[in-house]
Amino acid sequence: MKSSAIAKNWVTEDNRISLVVENNGENTRVKTNLLGIPWYLFVLPLAMTCVMLLPQVREFFVRSGWRWVHVMLLSFGISFSLNPLFSKIAYNLNMLDSPDPRKLHKEATPLLGGAAVFTGFLAALLINGIFSLELNAILIASLFLFTVGVADDYREMPASIKLITQIICAVLVISCGIVLRVIPTSFGIFATMGNALLTVLWIIGITNAMNFFDGMDGLAAGLGALIAFFLGVVAFQTAQPFIGWIAVAMMGSCLGFLPFNFKARGNAAIFLGDAGSTVIGFILACVAVYGDWAESNTVVALISPLLIFWILIFDMVHITVDRILTGKVFNFHQWIEYVGQDHLHHRLAHVLGSNKRSVLFIYLLSLCLGISAVALRNARVIDAILLILQAAIVVVLITFLERRGRLLNGNATTGR
């Protein structure tokens, strides 16, 4: 099992239900009530979800041209309402992420939050009758990836097996027409093969980058909600409501999970797990390929999603280069198996002094870059290039600052 925590008995303290688990021979108390949310705060989301499920209400939103609102509210309500249920299932199955020296949390935490997110996302689309061949391929591949992710959360699987699964899922969506068109078709078979390879690299890269960012409370889900929001905005800007509905469904389900995972006080009551973070990254990566992000302007069409996903891309490139240069990894197998606290959020937390500040800083950075992507709507090619250059300068400045901050903190610790 991925976690060595084993449930022992139920206890009651201060009107909250808790569970005592045995963690490597030591007793650890973990909250299993409504995940730290007072029961009365569930009334409104539950009532809203029940209302949104009524066919008459759905038809009203469709006729009014506000289907995206219905999709978002429904995905939020379902995701929010299901978190306590999946938390209890996780405890019953002992799917708990137990503390260890390389992790930031101090108590065993359930790992099935991603199930609530994926269920909310999937239900909102299906109930609203949002279908297409390409979307069906994304959903089927996501379900396969989610299943393997749940199995990995239950009993840790080799990284190579997870990578093969991601490749299969990427090939599935490519076979249904979701493919990047970077290399001109005039190159014939080379264009076909090259674009397919670039699509696989993009999907797998974003999928794993989002999984890497699931290292602090609220980071992966919050970043997923922000990326989905900006994909939705640009989709509606470019008259692609279908893409927009998919994006807001993901945004709503991520927001429904956040109250349990990112708290003003205290730690997360439930985690996404690999099943959640990889599926969020996979779906968003596929949506970016599925959409047409500019009208007859290839450069803008490429740069717009790059800006929206820039933080994930930068972190993936940074840790890869850094780990190779510092001798932490020497081959691809070591790279996919390596686990370390050298990601952007870890480095920023060291400089800023807390995990929450690091997460909020990354939120703000993502907002800035997303706004730049929205501004590309009527931009010239030179404007697009300048915006991507600006994004590169921003992250380089952040890298210099956090490295300098680490050096100063290290000197202060040693008394120099």
C-alpha positions as CSV (number, residue, x, y, z in Angstrom):
1,M,0.0,0.0,0.0
2,K,1.1,3.5,-0.6
3,S,0.2,4.4,2.9
4,S,1.0,2.4,6.0
5,A,-1.8,4.1,8.1
6,I,-4.4,1.6,9.3
7,A,-7.8,2.7,10.7
8,K,-8.3,1.6,14.3
9,N,-11.4,3.2,15.9
10,W,-13.8,6.2,15.9
11,V,-13.7,8.8,18.7
12,T,-15.6,12.0,19.4
13,E,-13.9,15.2,20.6
14,D,-15.3,18.8,20.7
15,N,-18.3,17.7,18.6
16,R,-16.1,16.6,15.8
17,I,-15.8,13.0,14.5
18,S,-12.2,11.8,14.3
19,L,-10.4,8.6,13.4
20,V,-7.4,7.2,15.1
21,V,-5.1,5.5,12.7
22,E,-1.9,3.5,13.2
23,N,1.0,5.0,11.3
24,N,4.1,2.8,11.4
25,G,3.2,1.8,15.0
26,E,2.2,5.3,16.2
27,N,-1.3,6.5,16.7
28,T,-2.3,9.6,14.7
29,R,-5.7,11.3,15.0
30,V,-7.2,12.5,11.7
31,K,-10.4,14.4,11.1
32,T,-13.1,12.5,9.2
33,N,-16.2,14.6,9.7
34,L,-17.2,17.1,7.1
35,L,-13.5,17.8,6.5
36,G,-13.4,20.8,8.7
37,I,-16.5,22.5,7.1
38,P,-19.4,23.2,9.4
39,W,-22.5,21.1,8.4
40,Y,-24.7,24.2,7.8
41,L,-22.3,25.4,5.1
42,F,-23.2,22.3,3.1
43,V,-26.9,23.2,3.0
44,L,-26.6,25.9,0.2
45,P,-24.3,23.9,-2.1
46,L,-26.5,20.8,-1.7
47,A,-29.7,22.7,-2.4
48,M,-28.1,24.5,-5.4
49,T,-27.0,21.1,-6.8
50,C,-30.4,19.6,-6.4
51,V,-32.0,22.6,-8.2
52,M,-29.4,22.5,-11.0
53,L,-30.2,18.8,-11.6
54,L,-33.8,19.6,-12.5
55,P,-34.4,19.4,-16.3
56,Q,-36.5,22.6,-16.3
57,V,-33.6,24.6,-14.7
58,R,-31.1,23.2,-17.2
59,E,-33.4,24.1,-20.1
60,F,-33.9,27.6,-18.7
61,F,-30.1,28.2,-18.7
62,V,-29.8,26.8,-22.2
63,R,-32.6,29.0,-23.6
64,S,-31.1,32.0,-21.9
65,G,-27.7,31.4,-23.4
66,W,-26.1,30.9,-20.0
67,R,-25.4,27.2,-20.3
68,W,-21.8,27.8,-19.1
69,V,-23.2,29.1,-15.8
70,H,-25.2,25.9,-15.3
71,V,-22.2,23.8,-16.2
72,M,-20.0,25.6,-13.7
73,L,-22.5,25.7,-10.8
74,L,-23.3,22.0,-11.3
75,S,-19.7,20.9,-11.4
76,F,-18.9,23.0,-8.4
77,G,-21.9,21.7,-6.4
78,I,-21.3,18.0,-7.2
79,S,-17.5,18.2,-6.5
80,F,-18.1,20.1,-3.2
81,S,-20.8,17.7,-2.0
82,L,-18.9,14.5,-2.8
83,N,-15.7,15.3,-1.0
84,P,-16.8,14.1,2.5
85,L,-18.1,10.9,0.9
86,F,-14.9,10.1,-0.9
87,S,-13.0,11.0,2.2
88,K,-14.9,8.3,4.1
89,I,-14.3,5.8,1.3
90,A,-10.6,6.6,1.4
91,Y,-10.5,5.9,5.1
92,N,-12.4,2.7,4.7
93,L,-10.0,1.6,2.0
94,N,-6.9,2.9,3.9
95,M,-6.1,5.1,1.0
96,L,-4.2,7.6,3.2
97,D,-1.1,9.7,2.5
98,S,0.9,9.2,5.6
99,P,3.6,11.7,6.7
100,D,7.3,11.1,6.1
101,P,10.4,13.2,6.0
102,R,10.0,14.3,2.4
103,K,6.4,15.4,2.8
104,L,5.0,18.6,4.2
105,H,1.9,17.4,6.0
106,K,2.0,16.0,9.5
107,E,-1.1,13.7,9.7
108,A,-2.5,11.0,7.6
109,T,-4.8,12.5,4.9
110,P,-7.3,10.8,2.5
111,L,-6.3,10.7,-1.2
112,L,-9.6,10.5,-3.1
113,G,-10.3,14.2,-3.5
114,G,-9.6,13.7,-7.2
115,A,-12.6,11.4,-7.5
116,A,-14.9,14.3,-6.4
117,V,-13.3,16.6,-8.9
118,F,-13.5,14.2,-11.8
119,T,-17.1,13.2,-10.9
120,G,-18.2,16.8,-10.8
121,F,-16.5,17.5,-14.1
122,L,-17.9,14.5,-15.9
123,A,-21.4,14.8,-14.5
124,A,-21.7,18.4,-15.5
125,L,-20.8,17.7,-19.1
126,L,-23.0,14.6,-19.4
127,I,-26.1,16.1,-17.8
128,N,-25.8,19.1,-20.1
129,G,-25.6,16.8,-23.2
130,I,-22.2,18.1,-24.2
131,F,-20.8,15.5,-26.6
132,S,-18.4,15.1,-29.6
133,L,-16.1,12.5,-30.9
134,E,-13.1,14.4,-29.6
135,L,-14.6,15.0,-26.2
136,N,-15.6,11.4,-25.9
137,A,-12.0,10.4,-26.6
138,I,-10.8,12.8,-23.9
139,L,-13.3,11.5,-21.4
140,I,-12.5,7.8,-22.1
141,A,-8.8,8.4,-21.9
142,S,-9.3,10.4,-18.7
143,L,-11.3,7.6,-17.1
144,F,-8.6,5.2,-18.0
145,L,-5.9,7.5,-16.5
146,F,-8.1,8.1,-13.5
147,T,-8.5,4.4,-12.8
148,V,-4.8,3.8,-13.0
149,G,-4.2,6.8,-10.8
150,V,-6.6,5.4,-8.1
151,A,-4.7,2.1,-8.3
152,D,-1.5,4.0,-7.8
153,D,-2.9,5.9,-4.8
154,Y,-4.0,2.5,-3.3
155,R,-0.8,0.6,-4.0
156,E,2.2,2.6,-5.5
157,M,3.0,1.7,-9.0
158,P,6.3,2.0,-10.9
159,A,6.7,5.4,-12.7
160,S,7.3,3.5,-16.0
161,I,3.8,1.9,-15.8
162,K,2.2,5.3,-15.3
163,L,4.2,6.8,-18.1
164,I,3.0,4.0,-20.5
165,T,-0.6,4.7,-19.4
166,Q,-0.2,8.4,-20.2
167,I,1.3,7.6,-23.7
168,I,-1.7,5.2,-24.4
169,C,-4.2,7.9,-23.4
170,A,-2.4,10.6,-25.5
171,V,-2.4,8.3,-28.5
172,L,-6.1,7.7,-28.0
173,V,-7.0,11.3,-28.2
174,I,-4.6,11.9,-31.1
175,S,-6.4,9.1,-33.1
176,C,-9.6,11.1,-32.7
177,G,-8.2,14.2,-34.3
178,I,-6.9,16.1,-31.2
179,V,-3.4,17.0,-32.5
180,L,-1.2,20.0,-32.6
181,R,-0.6,21.5,-36.1
182,V,2.7,23.2,-35.7
183,I,4.5,21.6,-38.6
184,P,3.0,22.7,-42.0
185,T,1.1,19.9,-43.9
186,S,3.3,20.6,-46.9
187,F,6.0,18.4,-45.2
188,G,3.7,15.4,-45.7
189,I,4.3,12.3,-43.5
190,F,7.0,14.2,-41.6
191,A,4.4,16.8,-40.6
192,T,2.0,14.1,-39.5
193,M,4.5,12.2,-37.4
194,G,6.1,15.4,-36.0
195,N,2.8,16.9,-35.0
196,A,1.7,13.7,-33.3
197,L,5.0,13.5,-31.4
198,L,4.7,17.1,-30.3
199,T,1.2,16.4,-29.1
200,V,2.3,13.4,-27.1
201,L,5.1,15.4,-25.5
202,W,2.7,18.3,-24.7
203,I,0.1,16.2,-23.1
204,I,2.5,14.0,-21.1
205,G,4.5,17.1,-20.1
206,I,1.5,19.1,-18.8
207,T,0.0,16.0,-17.1
208,N,3.2,15.3,-15.1
209,A,3.9,19.0,-14.5
210,M,0.4,19.3,-12.8
211,N,1.2,16.2,-10.8
212,F,4.5,17.7,-9.7
213,F,2.6,20.8,-8.5
214,D,0.4,18.8,-6.2
215,G,2.9,19.2,-3.4
216,M,1.3,22.0,-1.4
217,D,-2.2,22.6,-0.1
218,G,-4.4,24.1,-2.8
219,L,-1.7,24.5,-5.4
220,A,-2.7,21.9,-8.1
221,A,-6.4,22.5,-7.8
222,G,-6.1,26.3,-7.6
223,L,-3.7,26.4,-10.6
224,G,-6.0,24.0,-12.4
225,A,-9.0,26.3,-11.8
226,L,-7.0,29.4,-13.0
227,I,-5.8,27.6,-16.2
228,A,-9.3,26.4,-16.9
229,F,-10.7,29.9,-16.3
230,F,-8.4,31.5,-18.8
231,L,-8.9,28.7,-21.4
232,G,-12.6,29.3,-21.0
233,V,-12.2,33.1,-21.4
234,V,-10.1,32.7,-24.6
235,A,-12.6,30.1,-25.9
236,F,-15.5,32.4,-25.6
237,Q,-13.4,35.2,-27.1
238,T,-12.8,33.1,-30.1
239,A,-16.4,31.9,-30.4
240,Q,-15.8,28.4,-29.2
241,P,-18.5,27.8,-26.6
242,F,-18.1,24.0,-26.7
243,I,-14.4,24.4,-25.5
244,G,-15.6,27.0,-23.0
245,W,-18.1,24.6,-21.5
246,I,-15.4,21.9,-21.0
247,A,-13.1,24.5,-19.4
248,V,-15.7,25.9,-16.9
249,A,-16.7,22.4,-16.0
250,M,-13.1,21.8,-14.9
251,M,-12.9,25.1,-13.2
252,G,-16.1,24.5,-11.2
253,S,-15.0,21.1,-10.0
254,C,-11.6,22.3,-8.9
255,L,-13.2,25.2,-7.0
256,G,-15.6,22.7,-5.4
257,F,-12.6,20.9,-4.0
258,L,-10.5,23.9,-2.9
259,P,-12.4,24.6,0.4
260,F,-11.3,21.2,1.7
261,N,-7.7,21.4,0.4
262,F,-6.7,25.1,0.9
263,K,-7.7,26.4,4.3
264,A,-7.0,29.8,5.8
265,R,-6.1,28.0,9.0
266,G,-4.9,24.5,9.4
267,N,-3.9,21.9,6.8
268,A,-5.7,20.2,4.0
269,A,-8.4,17.7,5.0
270,I,-8.2,15.8,1.8
271,F,-5.7,15.5,-1.1
272,L,-6.3,15.1,-4.9
273,G,-4.0,12.1,-5.1
274,D,-2.2,11.2,-8.3
275,A,-5.6,10.2,-9.8
276,G,-6.8,13.8,-9.4
277,S,-3.7,15.9,-10.3
278,T,-2.8,13.8,-13.4
279,V,-6.4,13.8,-14.7
280,I,-6.7,17.6,-14.3
281,G,-3.4,18.1,-16.1
282,F,-4.4,15.7,-18.9
283,I,-7.8,17.2,-19.5
284,L,-6.5,20.8,-19.6
285,A,-3.6,19.8,-21.9
286,C,-6.1,18.1,-24.3
287,V,-8.4,21.1,-24.2
288,A,-5.5,23.4,-25.2
289,V,-4.8,21.2,-28.2
290,Y,-8.5,20.8,-29.0
291,G,-9.2,24.5,-29.2
292,D,-8.3,27.0,-32.0
293,W,-6.9,30.0,-30.1
294,A,-6.6,32.5,-32.9
295,E,-8.2,33.2,-36.2
296,S,-5.7,32.6,-39.0
297,N,-2.7,33.6,-36.8
298,T,-0.5,30.6,-36.1
299,V,1.9,32.4,-33.8
300,V,-0.8,33.8,-31.5
301,A,-2.6,30.5,-31.5
302,L,0.6,28.8,-30.2
303,I,1.6,31.5,-27.7
304,S,-1.8,32.0,-26.1
305,P,-1.9,28.5,-24.4
306,L,1.8,28.7,-23.7
307,L,1.2,31.8,-21.6
308,I,-1.7,30.2,-19.8
309,F,0.4,27.0,-19.0
310,W,3.7,28.9,-18.6
311,I,4.2,28.2,-14.9
312,L,3.9,24.4,-15.4
313,I,6.2,24.6,-18.5
314,F,8.8,26.6,-16.7
315,D,8.9,24.4,-13.6
316,M,9.2,21.2,-15.8
317,V,12.1,22.7,-17.8
318,H,13.8,24.2,-14.7
319,I,13.8,21.0,-12.6
320,T,15.0,18.9,-15.6
321,V,17.9,21.2,-16.4
322,D,18.8,21.7,-12.7
323,R,18.7,18.0,-11.9
324,I,20.9,17.1,-14.9
325,L,23.5,19.9,-14.2
326,T,23.7,19.1,-10.5
327,G,24.1,15.3,-11.2
328,K,20.9,14.3,-9.4
329,V,19.8,12.3,-12.4
330,F,21.9,10.7,-15.2
331,N,19.2,9.0,-17.4
332,F,15.6,9.1,-18.2
333,H,14.7,6.3,-15.8
334,Q,16.2,8.2,-12.9
335,W,14.4,11.3,-14.0
336,I,10.9,9.8,-13.9
337,E,11.6,8.1,-10.6
338,Y,13.2,11.1,-8.9
339,V,11.3,12.8,-6.1
340,G,12.6,16.0,-4.6
341,Q,11.6,19.3,-3.1
342,D,13.2,21.4,-5.8
343,H,10.0,22.6,-7.6
344,L,9.1,26.2,-7.9
345,H,6.6,26.1,-5.0
346,H,9.2,24.6,-2.7
347,R,11.8,27.2,-3.6
348,L,9.4,30.1,-3.2
349,A,8.2,28.7,0.2
350,H,11.8,28.7,1.4
351,V,12.2,32.4,0.3
352,L,8.8,33.7,1.4
353,G,8.7,31.9,4.7
354,S,5.5,29.8,4.3
355,N,3.7,27.4,2.0
356,K,0.6,29.5,1.8
357,R,2.5,32.5,0.6
358,S,4.2,30.4,-2.0
359,V,0.8,29.1,-3.3
360,L,-0.7,32.6,-3.3
361,F,2.4,34.0,-5.1
362,I,2.0,31.3,-7.8
363,Y,-1.7,32.2,-8.1
364,L,-0.9,35.8,-8.7
365,L,1.8,34.9,-11.2
366,S,-0.6,32.7,-13.1
367,L,-3.2,35.5,-13.1
368,C,-0.7,37.9,-14.7
369,L,0.3,35.4,-17.4
370,G,-3.3,34.5,-18.1
371,I,-4.3,38.1,-18.5
372,S,-1.5,38.4,-21.1
373,A,-3.0,35.5,-22.9
374,V,-6.4,37.1,-23.0
375,A,-4.8,40.3,-24.3
376,L,-3.5,38.4,-27.3
377,R,-7.0,38.3,-28.8
378,N,-6.3,41.1,-31.3
379,A,-2.6,41.2,-31.0
380,R,-0.1,41.3,-33.8
381,V,2.6,38.7,-34.2
382,I,5.2,41.0,-32.7
383,D,3.0,41.6,-29.7
384,A,2.7,37.9,-29.1
385,I,6.4,37.4,-29.3
386,L,7.0,40.3,-26.8
387,L,4.5,38.9,-24.4
388,I,6.2,35.5,-24.4
389,L,9.5,37.3,-23.9
390,Q,8.0,39.2,-21.0
391,A,6.9,35.9,-19.4
392,A,10.4,34.4,-19.8
393,I,11.9,37.5,-18.2
394,V,9.4,37.3,-15.3
395,V,10.3,33.7,-14.4
396,V,14.1,34.4,-14.9
397,L,13.8,37.2,-12.4
398,I,11.9,35.0,-10.0
399,T,14.6,32.4,-10.3
400,F,17.3,34.9,-9.5
401,L,15.4,36.2,-6.5
402,E,14.6,32.8,-5.0
403,R,18.2,31.6,-5.4
404,R,19.4,34.8,-3.8
405,G,16.9,34.4,-1.0
406,R,18.0,30.8,-0.4
407,L,21.6,32.0,-0.2
408,L,20.7,34.7,2.3
409,N,18.6,32.4,4.4
410,G,21.4,29.8,4.4
411,N,23.9,32.4,5.6
412,A,21.6,33.6,8.3
413,T,21.1,30.1,9.5
414,T,24.8,29.4,9.8
415,G,25.4,32.8,11.5
416,R,27.3,34.4,8.6
